[in-house]
Amino acid sequence: MLPRLQEAKYLCDYRIWLRFADGVEGEVDLASELWGEVFEPLKDMRLFAAVALNTELGTIVWPSGADFAPRKTLTLW
């Protein structure tokens, strides 16, 4: 089982800083993930910047209804 996502903050462009319950933290660039009907609207930087953490589900979400379940296997830098 992967550690639970505990914190997420918008940085700039399509980058988000993530921190997991086990202390692992880093930035993830989601620019290459924004394709398809659900994620295409997130190319609007104002909408992308409205990212929030859903603590109940351990995912990052947007007002448009899009969500990602970040994994530590995402490239964090």
C-alpha positions in Angstrom: 0.0 0.0 0.0 1.3 3.4 -0.9 1.6 6.2 1.7 -1.3 8.6 1.8 -1.0 12.0 0.2 -1.1 14.6 3.0 -0.4 18.0 1.4 -0.5 19.5 -2.1 0.4 23.1 -3.2 0.3 24.7 -6.6 3.7 26.1 -7.5 3.7 27.5 -11.1 3.0 26.4 -14.7 1.7 22.8 -14.3 3.8 21.9 -11.3 2.4 20.9 -7.9 4.4 20.2 -4.7 3.3 17.0 -2.9 4.0 15.5 0.6 3.1 12.0 1.5 2.4 10.6 5.0 5.8 8.8 5.1 7.6 12.2 4.6 8.4 11.8 0.9 7.9 15.1 -0.8 8.7 16.8 -4.1 7.4 18.5 -7.2 5.5 16.9 -10.0 5.0 18.4 -13.5 1.6 17.3 -14.8 1.9 19.1 -18.2 2.2 15.9 -20.1 -0.8 14.4 -18.3 -3.4 17.1 -19.4 -5.0 15.3 -22.3 -8.5 13.9 -22.8 -12.0 15.2 -22.0 -11.5 15.4 -18.2 -8.0 16.9 -18.1 -7.9 19.2 -21.2 -9.7 22.0 -19.4 -6.8 22.1 -16.9 -4.6 23.6 -19.6 -6.3 26.8 -18.5 -3.7 28.0 -15.9 -6.3 29.6 -13.7 -8.2 26.4 -13.4 -5.1 24.3 -12.9 -3.9 26.7 -10.1 -7.2 26.0 -8.2 -5.9 22.5 -7.3 -6.9 21.3 -3.8 -6.3 18.2 -1.7 -9.2 15.9 -1.0 -8.1 14.5 2.4 -10.8 11.9 2.5 -9.7 10.3 -0.8 -6.0 11.3 -0.7 -6.2 12.8 -4.2 -5.7 16.2 -5.8 -8.8 17.7 -7.3 -10.0 20.7 -9.3 -13.3 22.5 -9.4 -14.0 21.1 -12.8 -14.3 17.6 -11.3 -10.9 16.4 -12.6 -8.7 14.5 -10.1 -5.4 12.6 -9.9 -4.5 10.0 -7.4 -0.8 10.8 -7.1 1.5 7.9 -6.5 5.1 8.0 -5.4 5.9 6.5 -8.7 5.2 9.9 -10.4 8.5 11.6 -11.1 9.0 13.9 -8.1 11.9 16.4 -8.4 
